[in-house]
């Protein structure tokens, strides 16, 4: 959940910085940063949610977390007009919900 929260903060801060400091936009909005971040989210999500599903036997946290990652993946294809930030944050929130459900199922 911490990584999901950090991702949401990154998206919001990036949008504000780009609006305030146009020169930073080229670096912060470089697609490779978001693609690498998404790859890390997919890897960590697969490990954490997959391990949880094996441990407690409930598929719902894995399904919801996967939906969140899917929304984040779809957001990468959107233009940088605010909709990408919005849908990324929605995806992060859904992923965080999956992690929370996973945590609750294990404890």
Buried (B, 14 or more C-beta within 10 A) or exposed (E): BEBBEEBBEBBEEBBEBBEEEEEEBEEBBEEEEBEEBBEEBBEBBBEBBBEBBEEBEBEEBBBBBBBBBBBBBBBBEBEEEEEBBBBBBBBBBBBBBBBBBBEEBEE
